[in-house]
Amino acid sequence: MKIKESINKAEDLRGKGFFRESLRIWEKIHRYSLNKKDIKLALESLIALGDLNRIIGKFLKALDFYREAIEASEILKDERALADSLSGSALCHKALGNWKEGLDHIRKARKIYERNNDKKGIAFSFWAQGAIWRFGGRIKNSLECFSKALELFKNLKDKSAIAYTYCGLGGSSRVNKKYQDSMRYYKKAHEIFSKLDDRFGIAYSYCGIGNAYRMLNRLEEAEENFNKALVIYKEIGDIVSSSYTLWSLAMTQIMKEHKKANEDFKKAITYINLAEKNFKKCSDPRGLIYCKITKAIIYYLKGEIFKYRKLMRRALETAKKYDFVLEKKYAQDILGEKYKMPPNIP
């Protein structure tokens, strides 16, 4: 097996959004490393397997690879590998709702990156911390971390990382009700991703642009961008980001149908059921909260008030359990009738 060629091919595929294809090559590399008792290659492949399983939504499986990589890196005294493993682990914990544990892991990782003067690692740790704060609903902290990451990645002239940081800023700006800023960041990201031929990034930015349009009440343009994102996500085989896109489509459909006084909401229910199915597959509690909130809104609009209150309260209890500030506020404010129904949640 030609290891260098295989690694280069796997990483090229990863960079272009062919995650499952990249994963298959890394699985072969890992088996080869075990057969040859090549511990360093085994460690490298464990981190890659963690990263790729995380990207495709297999968070628990990814955590197992990262834990093994942490143990191996400590035995080998490989600090860079340890920091990378902690970073990946941090993002898995975030996705599973354990965002405070994620913060702890990413801070440990940054200390190691700083000790080794690893500028790219330091920048990535700020990006990851921004994503974790965003998940927990601490938007001011999220924006600060993403802004710091952007400054560092610009110094490194890392175009891909800059684009993903623009996406982070776009998402946090949207929930901060800065919709024009959100649009601007996502469009900047989309331009870079298109030049890099990063399919995942292109889909991700389409979804962000769609959400900015949705919050500006430009629903047709929102729907158009969501559908573009879904086409690419389907090609990639993504179930994580595509589920949030399906949720956004459901919200858009609710707004459209309500405007037309055509309130059977069949399309919205189809979208939300698909999203819910996928969120259950990847154990994403935050995504499931959004599905509960959205289904509850549909019950309200259809006059099924008992079902609405019951489901919205369940969403609220889950949001409290995980200390998701934004989702808790959305559920409380909707129950407290602070929103005009249907609410267009950022």
One Martini backbone bead per residue (centre of mass of N, CA, C, O) as a GRO file, in nm:
protein
  346
    1MET     BB    1   0.094   0.037   0.025
    2LYS     BB    2   0.056   0.382  -0.060
    3ILE     BB    3   0.043   0.604   0.178
    4LYS     BB    4   0.078   0.892   0.070
    5GLU     BB    5  -0.129   0.865  -0.158
    6SER     BB    6  -0.371   0.787   0.020
    7ILE     BB    7  -0.375   1.039   0.198
    8ASN     BB    8  -0.400   1.250  -0.026
    9LYS     BB    9  -0.666   1.140  -0.137
   10ALA     BB   10  -0.836   1.157   0.122
   11GLU     BB   11  -0.792   1.470   0.166
   12ASP     BB   12  -0.906   1.563  -0.102
   13LEU     BB   13  -1.189   1.446  -0.057
   14ARG     BB   14  -1.250   1.598   0.200
   15GLY     BB   15  -1.214   1.894   0.082
   16LYS     BB   16  -1.465   1.822  -0.138
   17GLY     BB   17  -1.693   1.635   0.029
   18PHE     BB   18  -1.589   1.318   0.027
   19PHE     BB   19  -1.632   1.154   0.309
   20ARG     BB   20  -1.686   0.849   0.259
   21GLU     BB   21  -1.445   0.802   0.072
   22SER     BB   22  -1.233   0.889   0.277
   23LEU     BB   23  -1.307   0.687   0.498
   24ARG     BB   24  -1.236   0.425   0.344
   25ILE     BB   25  -0.933   0.486   0.323
   26TRP     BB   26  -0.875   0.522   0.630
   27GLU     BB   27  -0.955   0.232   0.706
   28LYS     BB   28  -0.722   0.100   0.546
   29ILE     BB   29  -0.491   0.246   0.687
   30HIS     BB   30  -0.552   0.141   0.968
   31ARG     BB   31  -0.517  -0.160   0.910
   32TYR     BB   32  -0.228  -0.135   0.812
   33SER     BB   33  -0.106  -0.018   1.078
   34LEU     BB   34  -0.172  -0.272   1.248
   35ASN     BB   35  -0.019  -0.484   1.080
   36LYS     BB   36   0.263  -0.302   1.100
   37LYS     BB   37   0.290  -0.154   1.374
   38ASP     BB   38   0.210   0.164   1.316
   39ILE     BB   39   0.159   0.397   1.549
   40LYS     BB   40   0.158   0.673   1.404
   41LEU     BB   41  -0.046   0.593   1.183
   42ALA     BB   42  -0.269   0.506   1.374
   43LEU     BB   43  -0.311   0.785   1.500
   44GLU     BB   44  -0.377   0.943   1.244
   45SER     BB   45  -0.626   0.761   1.170
   46LEU     BB   46  -0.797   0.808   1.423
   47ILE     BB   47  -0.845   1.110   1.376
   48ALA     BB   48  -0.971   1.086   1.096
   49LEU     BB   49  -1.206   0.899   1.186
   50GLY     BB   50  -1.323   1.101   1.380
   51ASP     BB   51  -1.376   1.334   1.186
   52LEU     BB   52  -1.557   1.180   0.975
   53ASN     BB   53  -1.775   1.077   1.170
   54ARG     BB   54  -1.857   1.357   1.264
   55ILE     BB   55  -1.943   1.480   0.988
   56ILE     BB   56  -2.168   1.230   0.945
   57GLY     BB   57  -2.298   1.195   1.259
   58LYS     BB   58  -2.099   0.987   1.429
   59PHE     BB   59  -2.036   1.075   1.742
   60LEU     BB   60  -1.985   0.820   1.915
   61LYS     BB   61  -1.776   0.692   1.727
   62ALA     BB   62  -1.582   0.931   1.726
   63LEU     BB   63  -1.519   0.929   2.031
   64ASP     BB   64  -1.375   0.657   2.032
   65PHE     BB   65  -1.140   0.749   1.852
   66TYR     BB   66  -1.045   0.986   2.029
   67ARG     BB   67  -0.984   0.826   2.285
   68GLU     BB   68  -0.768   0.648   2.154
   69ALA     BB   69  -0.592   0.889   2.062
   70ILE     BB   70  -0.532   1.005   2.340
   71GLU     BB   71  -0.385   0.758   2.450
   72ALA     BB   72  -0.167   0.738   2.226
   73SER     BB   73  -0.050   1.031   2.256
   74GLU     BB   74   0.043   0.991   2.552
   75ILE     BB   75   0.238   0.758   2.499
   76LEU     BB   76   0.399   0.926   2.261
   77LYS     BB   77   0.410   1.231   2.325
   78ASP     BB   78   0.183   1.377   2.126
   79GLU     BB   79   0.065   1.690   2.134
   80ARG     BB   80  -0.076   1.742   1.865
   81ALA     BB   81  -0.261   1.492   1.873
   82LEU     BB   82  -0.396   1.561   2.139
   83ALA     BB   83  -0.523   1.830   2.050
   84ASP     BB   84  -0.685   1.718   1.808
   85SER     BB   85  -0.853   1.516   1.978
   86LEU     BB   86  -0.981   1.727   2.168
   87SER     BB   87  -1.119   1.894   1.947
   88GLY     BB   88  -1.300   1.671   1.835
   89SER     BB   89  -1.434   1.602   2.103
   90ALA     BB   90  -1.561   1.880   2.151
   91LEU     BB   91  -1.755   1.868   1.897
   92CYS     BB   92  -1.909   1.618   1.988
   93HIS     BB   93  -2.019   1.723   2.256
   94LYS     BB   94  -2.174   1.949   2.131
   95ALA     BB   95  -2.366   1.776   1.946
   96LEU     BB   96  -2.472   1.611   2.219
   97GLY     BB   97  -2.500   1.874   2.438
   98ASN     BB   98  -2.200   1.880   2.584
   99TRP     BB   99  -2.077   2.187   2.577
  100LYS     BB  100  -1.909   2.215   2.842
  101GLU     BB  101  -1.714   1.985   2.779
  102GLY     BB  102  -1.619   2.108   2.516
  103LEU     BB  103  -1.483   2.355   2.641
  104ASP     BB  104  -1.274   2.201   2.807
  105HIS     BB  105  -1.129   2.062   2.564
  106ILE     BB  106  -1.053   2.321   2.397
  107ARG     BB  107  -0.878   2.453   2.617
  108LYS     BB  108  -0.671   2.229   2.636
  109ALA     BB  109  -0.583   2.243   2.343
  110ARG     BB  110  -0.481   2.538   2.337
  111LYS     BB  111  -0.252   2.507   2.540
  112ILE     BB  112  -0.091   2.320   2.354
  113TYR     BB  113  -0.068   2.502   2.107
  114GLU     BB  114   0.076   2.733   2.259
  115ARG     BB  115   0.323   2.568   2.361
  116ASN     BB  116   0.384   2.498   2.029
  117ASN     BB  117   0.319   2.732   1.834
  118ASP     BB  118   0.026   2.662   1.696
  119LYS     BB  119  -0.145   2.860   1.491
  120LYS     BB  120  -0.365   2.681   1.364
  121GLY     BB  121  -0.467   2.555   1.628
  122ILE     BB  122  -0.549   2.817   1.767
  123ALA     BB  123  -0.753   2.908   1.557
  124PHE     BB  124  -0.933   2.656   1.572
  125SER     BB  125  -1.009   2.684   1.874
  126PHE     BB  126  -1.174   2.944   1.832
  127TRP     BB  127  -1.376   2.829   1.635
  128ALA     BB  128  -1.482   2.599   1.816
  129GLN     BB  129  -1.569   2.784   2.050
  130GLY     BB  130  -1.777   2.940   1.886
  131ALA     BB  131  -1.956   2.690   1.826
  132ILE     BB  132  -2.014   2.617   2.122
  133TRP     BB  133  -2.141   2.882   2.216
  134ARG     BB  134  -2.367   2.874   2.005
  135PHE     BB  135  -2.502   2.614   2.112
  136GLY     BB  136  -2.548   2.748   2.407
  137GLY     BB  137  -2.630   3.070   2.342
  138ARG     BB  138  -2.350   3.244   2.355
  139ILE     BB  139  -2.313   3.497   2.139
  140LYS     BB  140  -2.094   3.690   2.227
  141ASN     BB  141  -1.874   3.472   2.259
  142SER     BB  142  -1.892   3.364   1.973
  143LEU     BB  143  -1.815   3.624   1.818
  144GLU     BB  144  -1.539   3.660   1.949
  145CYS     BB  145  -1.412   3.390   1.853
  146PHE     BB  146  -1.458   3.423   1.548
  147SER     BB  147  -1.299   3.689   1.521
  148LYS     BB  148  -1.030   3.570   1.612
  149ALA     BB  149  -1.012   3.347   1.399
  150LEU     BB  150  -1.016   3.533   1.151
  151GLU     BB  151  -0.756   3.684   1.209
  152LEU     BB  152  -0.570   3.429   1.211
  153PHE     BB  153  -0.644   3.312   0.928
  154LYS     BB  154  -0.555   3.561   0.768
  155ASN     BB  155  -0.255   3.541   0.852
  156LEU     BB  156  -0.245   3.238   0.718
  157LYS     BB  157  -0.411   3.219   0.448
  158ASP     BB  158  -0.685   3.042   0.506
  159LYS     BB  159  -0.950   3.003   0.310
  160SER     BB  160  -1.125   2.781   0.429
  161ALA     BB  161  -1.128   2.885   0.724
  162ILE     BB  162  -1.248   3.158   0.659
  163ALA     BB  163  -1.518   3.054   0.547
  164TYR     BB  164  -1.608   2.901   0.808
  165THR     BB  165  -1.604   3.160   0.980
  166TYR     BB  166  -1.819   3.312   0.827
  167CYS     BB  167  -2.038   3.108   0.900
  168GLY     BB  168  -2.026   3.152   1.202
  169LEU     BB  169  -2.093   3.457   1.188
  170GLY     BB  170  -2.361   3.420   1.040
  171GLY     BB  171  -2.514   3.256   1.258
  172SER     BB  172  -2.471   3.451   1.503
  173SER     BB  173  -2.591   3.703   1.366
  174ARG     BB  174  -2.875   3.599   1.329
  175VAL     BB  175  -2.943   3.544   1.639
  176ASN     BB  176  -2.862   3.867   1.673
  177LYS     BB  177  -3.035   4.021   1.439
  178LYS     BB  178  -2.808   4.036   1.190
  179TYR     BB  179  -2.902   3.983   0.876
  180GLN     BB  180  -2.708   4.137   0.687
  181ASP     BB  181  -2.449   4.023   0.807
  182SER     BB  182  -2.513   3.731   0.752
  183MET     BB  183  -2.529   3.751   0.446
  184ARG     BB  184  -2.242   3.858   0.399
  185TYR     BB  185  -2.086   3.617   0.516
  186TYR     BB  186  -2.210   3.389   0.338
  187LYS     BB  187  -2.125   3.511   0.063
  188LYS     BB  188  -1.824   3.502   0.115
  189ALA     BB  189  -1.808   3.199   0.158
  190HIS     BB  190  -1.927   3.109  -0.115
  191GLU     BB  191  -1.703   3.225  -0.292
  192ILE     BB  192  -1.475   3.050  -0.180
  193PHE     BB  193  -1.596   2.763  -0.212
  194SER     BB  194  -1.625   2.779  -0.521
  195LYS     BB  195  -1.315   2.803  -0.577
  196LEU     BB  196  -1.251   2.527  -0.403
  197ASP     BB  197  -1.469   2.302  -0.439
  198ASP     BB  198  -1.662   2.297  -0.171
  199ARG     BB  199  -1.944   2.129  -0.121
  200PHE     BB  200  -2.015   2.167   0.172
  201GLY     BB  201  -1.970   2.474   0.183
  202ILE     BB  202  -2.178   2.546  -0.030
  203ALA     BB  203  -2.421   2.431   0.122
  204TYR     BB  204  -2.385   2.586   0.387
  205SER     BB  205  -2.415   2.873   0.252
  206TYR     BB  206  -2.691   2.835   0.132
  207CYS     BB  207  -2.834   2.801   0.403
  208GLY     BB  208  -2.751   3.075   0.523
  209ILE     BB  209  -2.879   3.249   0.303
  210GLY     BB  210  -3.164   3.139   0.345
  211ASN     BB  211  -3.193   3.240   0.643
  212ALA     BB  212  -3.162   3.537   0.581
  213TYR     BB  213  -3.408   3.554   0.395
  214ARG     BB  214  -3.613   3.452   0.602
  215MET     BB  215  -3.569   3.696   0.806
  216LEU     BB  216  -3.650   3.900   0.554
  217ASN     BB  217  -3.908   3.767   0.412
  218ARG     BB  218  -3.766   3.597   0.158
  219LEU     BB  219  -3.901   3.303   0.084
  220GLU     BB  220  -3.825   3.217  -0.206
  221GLU     BB  221  -3.516   3.256  -0.172
  222ALA     BB  222  -3.486   3.065   0.061
  223GLU     BB  223  -3.590   2.805  -0.075
  224GLU     BB  224  -3.384   2.798  -0.305
  225ASN     BB  225  -3.130   2.763  -0.119
  226PHE     BB  226  -3.215   2.509   0.032
  227ASN     BB  227  -3.238   2.325  -0.218
  228LYS     BB  228  -2.944   2.349  -0.304
  229ALA     BB  229  -2.829   2.225  -0.048
  230LEU     BB  230  -2.977   1.947  -0.057
  231VAL     BB  231  -2.853   1.837  -0.316
  232ILE     BB  232  -2.563   1.824  -0.203
  233TYR     BB  233  -2.612   1.664   0.057
  234LYS     BB  234  -2.711   1.412  -0.092
  235GLU     BB  235  -2.446   1.355  -0.246
  236ILE     BB  236  -2.275   1.327   0.020
  237GLY     BB  237  -2.458   1.212   0.280
  238ASP     BB  238  -2.587   1.413   0.464
  239ILE     BB  239  -2.755   1.454   0.807
  240VAL     BB  240  -2.699   1.714   0.968
  241SER     BB  241  -2.721   1.984   0.803
  242SER     BB  242  -2.977   1.893   0.643
  243SER     BB  243  -3.169   1.903   0.891
  244TYR     BB  244  -3.156   2.212   0.927
  245THR     BB  245  -3.266   2.268   0.645
  246LEU     BB  246  -3.538   2.129   0.686
  247TRP     BB  247  -3.627   2.312   0.912
  248SER     BB  248  -3.618   2.575   0.747
  249LEU     BB  249  -3.828   2.482   0.541
  250ALA     BB  250  -4.057   2.449   0.740
  251MET     BB  251  -4.070   2.744   0.830
  252THR     BB  252  -4.118   2.860   0.548
  253GLN     BB  253  -4.383   2.703   0.493
  254ILE     BB  254  -4.547   2.818   0.722
  255MET     BB  255  -4.535   3.114   0.631
  256LYS     BB  256  -4.662   3.071   0.351
  257GLU     BB  257  -4.932   2.933   0.435
  258HIS     BB  258  -5.031   3.153   0.628
  259LYS     BB  259  -5.053   3.379   0.415
  260LYS     BB  260  -5.264   3.189   0.235
  261ALA     BB  261  -5.459   3.026   0.423
  262ASN     BB  262  -5.298   2.729   0.395
  263GLU     BB  263  -5.340   2.504   0.682
  264ASP     BB  264  -5.201   2.191   0.659
  265PHE     BB  265  -4.878   2.155   0.655
  266LYS     BB  266  -4.755   1.907   0.494
  267LYS     BB  267  -4.471   1.994   0.408
  268ALA     BB  268  -4.365   2.074   0.685
  269ILE     BB  269  -4.405   1.792   0.814
  270THR     BB  270  -4.217   1.641   0.628
  271TYR     BB  271  -3.960   1.794   0.697
  272ILE     BB  272  -3.966   1.750   1.011
  273ASN     BB  273  -3.961   1.439   1.005
  274LEU     BB  274  -3.688   1.410   0.864
  275ALA     BB  275  -3.522   1.566   1.069
  276GLU     BB  276  -3.593   1.397   1.319
  277LYS     BB  277  -3.479   1.129   1.220
  278ASN     BB  278  -3.182   1.236   1.197
  279PHE     BB  279  -3.142   1.342   1.488
  280LYS     BB  280  -3.172   1.060   1.612
  281LYS     BB  281  -2.932   0.925   1.470
  282CYS     BB  282  -2.722   1.166   1.595
  283SER     BB  283  -2.802   1.272   1.880
  284ASP     BB  284  -2.964   1.569   1.856
  285PRO     BB  285  -3.112   1.770   2.088
  286ARG     BB  286  -3.145   2.045   1.948
  287GLY     BB  287  -3.293   1.952   1.695
  288LEU     BB  288  -3.534   1.824   1.854
  289ILE     BB  289  -3.635   2.087   1.974
  290TYR     BB  290  -3.708   2.225   1.706
  291CYS     BB  291  -3.918   2.015   1.626
  292LYS     BB  292  -4.108   2.057   1.864
  293ILE     BB  293  -4.164   2.357   1.823
  294THR     BB  294  -4.277   2.329   1.532
  295LYS     BB  295  -4.506   2.131   1.591
  296ALA     BB  296  -4.645   2.314   1.798
  297ILE     BB  297  -4.712   2.542   1.603
  298ILE     BB  298  -4.895   2.372   1.422
  299TYR     BB  299  -5.101   2.303   1.637
  300TYR     BB  300  -5.187   2.591   1.691
  301LEU     BB  301  -5.278   2.663   1.394
  302LYS     BB  302  -5.493   2.407   1.415
  303GLY     BB  303  -5.619   2.423   1.724
  304GLU     BB  304  -5.417   2.225   1.908
  305ILE     BB  305  -5.355   2.325   2.219
  306PHE     BB  306  -5.278   2.085   2.394
  307LYS     BB  307  -5.047   1.980   2.212
  308TYR     BB  308  -4.884   2.237   2.208
  309ARG     BB  309  -4.821   2.263   2.514
  310LYS     BB  310  -4.695   1.986   2.561
  311LEU     BB  311  -4.459   2.012   2.349
  312MET     BB  312  -4.338   2.284   2.443
  313ARG     BB  313  -4.267   2.185   2.730
  314ARG     BB  314  -4.073   1.965   2.639
  315ALA     BB  315  -3.876   2.157   2.501
  316LEU     BB  316  -3.813   2.325   2.754
  317GLU     BB  317  -3.699   2.097   2.935
  318THR     BB  318  -3.465   2.020   2.745
  319ALA     BB  319  -3.330   2.300   2.737
  320LYS     BB  320  -3.272   2.307   3.042
  321LYS     BB  321  -3.101   2.051   3.067
  322TYR     BB  322  -2.875   2.180   2.848
  323ASP     BB  323  -2.857   2.492   2.855
  324PHE     BB  324  -3.033   2.633   2.619
  325VAL     BB  325  -3.095   2.953   2.583
  326LEU     BB  326  -3.252   3.002   2.317
  327GLU     BB  327  -3.459   2.766   2.324
  328LYS     BB  328  -3.578   2.847   2.595
  329LYS     BB  329  -3.678   3.127   2.504
  330TYR     BB  330  -3.860   3.044   2.275
  331ALA     BB  331  -4.054   2.865   2.442
  332GLN     BB  332  -4.133   3.077   2.655
  333ASP     BB  333  -4.233   3.304   2.458
  334ILE     BB  334  -4.452   3.138   2.320
  335LEU     BB  335  -4.609   3.061   2.578
  336GLY     BB  336  -4.615   3.387   2.657
  337GLU     BB  337  -4.705   3.548   2.394
  338LYS     BB  338  -4.448   3.720   2.248
  339TYR     BB  339  -4.545   3.602   1.983
  340LYS     BB  340  -4.636   3.597   1.666
  341MET     BB  341  -4.833   3.387   1.490
  342PRO     BB  342  -4.587   3.269   1.337
  343PRO     BB  343  -4.269   3.225   1.428
  344ASN     BB  344  -3.945   3.350   1.315
  345ILE     BB  345  -3.691   3.162   1.382
  346PRO     BB  346  -3.339   3.198   1.372
   0.00000   0.00000   0.00000
